[in-house]
Amino acid sequence: MSPHRELEVLAGMFPHTGSDSQADLTDRIRNAARRITMFGLTRNFYASPEMLALFEAKAAAGIPVSVYAMDPHCPSRRDRYRLEPAEAALADPDHYTRTILDPITEAAERTPQLTLLLYDFPCSFAMEEIDDTIRVMLYGHGVRGTDGPILAFGPGTEYHAYFAAQLRWLEGLATTLTARTPWGTAPPTVRPYRRMLHS
């Protein structure tokens, strides 16, 4: 495929997370008609009032909305933040749970089509699937996760197929699939988040 053809398969691209990339995401979610699947490290933006209202509205309309965030207590999360600058320090897991995970779960409790799941393994990129478009944000080294470039892929290409397969693998882990791991190591897991009462 020629370089020009490769650019044609992109449905959008942004140098980093900012107002333009967030407006693009918001517009895509607002216009979603079939599926919304979000996967990444912290997903802080998703707990904002604007995003939660969008998620709830779409889920209430019968569109499945799935949010995958890294378990704040898993070793992979602490290890990821070893690679980020000091100003991106890992928040206290309990504070993160109260301010990010619990609000998303409260919305999910009101709207069954909205689900929050936690995973416990390393990741190199975030994925946001809205209908037939998948946005991918790269996680670099020595920089914040939100400093990574964002590429959006439309359907019908090998690029889109690769990331779609990654998302289907996640869905499999959340249901019946057991991942094969070498040397008898613990398999990666994906599980629904269950909100706990905080004192």
N, C-alpha and C positions, 0 to 999 in steps of 0.2 A: 504494500500500500504506500502511495506517495505521501510525502509530508503534507501536501495540500489536502489530500483525501483524509488523512488522519485528523486534521483540524476540522474537517466537515462533520466528523462523527461527534464532536463535542457540542453538547446542548448549552454549554456555558462554562466559563472559568473565571476564577478570582485569585489574586495573589495571596490572600489571607482572609481570615474572618473579619468582616467589617459591616458597615451599614448596607453596602451593596449586596454582599453575599447573603446577609440575613433577610433583606427585602426579597431577594430571589427565592429563598427558602419559604418565606411566609406566603408569597404569591402562589408558589407551587402547591403548598398545603391547602391554601384557600380554594384552589381550583381542582383539588384531588377528587377523583370519582370512584376509585376502586381499592387502593391500597396505600397505606403509609407505614413504613418501617424505618426506624431510626436506630443506629448502632454507633456507639463511641465510648469515650472515657467517662466524662462526668455528666454531660448533657445538661449543664446548668441553664442554658438558654431556654430549654424546653419547660422549665419550671416557672418561667415568667408568666404573669397574668395573661398577656396577649396570646402566647403560645398555648397555654393550658385551655384557654377559651376556644381556640381554633381546634385543638385536639378533641375537646368534648363535643363541639358542634359536629365535627366530622364523624366521630364515633356514634353520636346520637342519630346521625343520618344513615347508620348501618355500614359505614366504611371501617374496616379493621385498622386500628392504630396500635402498633407495637413499638415500645421503646426499650432498647437494651443499653444498660449502663454497667460499668465494671463494679463488681462488689467492693465497697470501700474498705472492707476488712481483709481482702485477699492479698497474698504476697506480690502478685503481679502489679497491683496498683502502687504499692510502695516502691517497687522496682522501677516503674515507669517514671515516677517523679524524681528519681535519682538522675534522670537524663534531662530534666527541665531546669531552667534558671531558678535562683532562690526566690524571686518574686512570684513564681508559680507554685509555691510550696503547697504540699498536700494539706487540705483542710482536715481538721479533726473529723474522723469518720462519723461520730455521733452528730456533730453539727451539720455535716453534709447530709446525713440521713434526715434530720429534722427539716432542713431548709430546701432540699432538692427532691429526695426520694419520696418523703411523706406527702408533699403537695401533689405530686404526680399520682401517687396511689390514692389519695383522697378523691381526685378527679376520676380515677379508674373505678372506684367504688360506686360512684354515681352513674357511671356509663360503662356497662359490661364490655363493649367493643374496644375499649382502651385498656391495654395491659402494659405493665412494667416488669421487665425481667432483668436479673443480674447474671453476669458471667464472671468466671474466675481465671482467665488466661490472658496472656499478653496480646496486644493488638498494635498494628502499624498504621492503621488508617481508620477513619470513621466512614460510615456509609449511611446515606439518607435516600431511601427509595420512595418516590412518590409516583404512583401509577407506573408508567413505562420509563421513567427517568431515574437514574441513580447518581447522586452527588457523592463524590469521594473526597475526603480531606486527609492529606498525608500528615502523619506525626513524625517530626524530625527529631534530631538530637541536639541538645543544648539550647533549644528554643521552646516556647510555649506550644501546646497543642494547637491553639488558635492561630499560630503564626504560619501554619502549613498551607500550601496552595489547595484550592478546591477545584475539582474538575467534574463536570456533569456530562454523563453519557446517555445518549438516547438508545432505543432498542434496535435490534438487527445487526449488532456488531459483536466481534469477539470480546471487546472491552466490556461491553454491557453484560455479556453472557458470563464472563469471569466473576464480576461482582455480584450478579444475581445468584450464581451458584454459591458464593460465600454466604449470602443471606439465607438461602435455602438450607445450607448446612447448619446455621444457627437455629433455624426453626426446627430442624431435626433433633438437635441436642435438647431443645426445650420440650420435645414430645417423647419419642421412643428411641431415637438413634443414640448408640453408645460409641463414642469415638475410640478408635484404636490408638494406643500409645505404646512407644518403645520401652523396653527394659522394665516393664512392670510399673511404670509411673502412674500416678493418679490421673484419670481421664479428665479433660475439661468438662465443665458443667455449665448449664444454663437453667435457671430456675425462676419461677415467679417470685417477686418480692412481696413479703407479707409485712404489713405495717405493725409495729409494736407500740404499745403505750409508753410514753416517756414521763418520768417523774419530774 
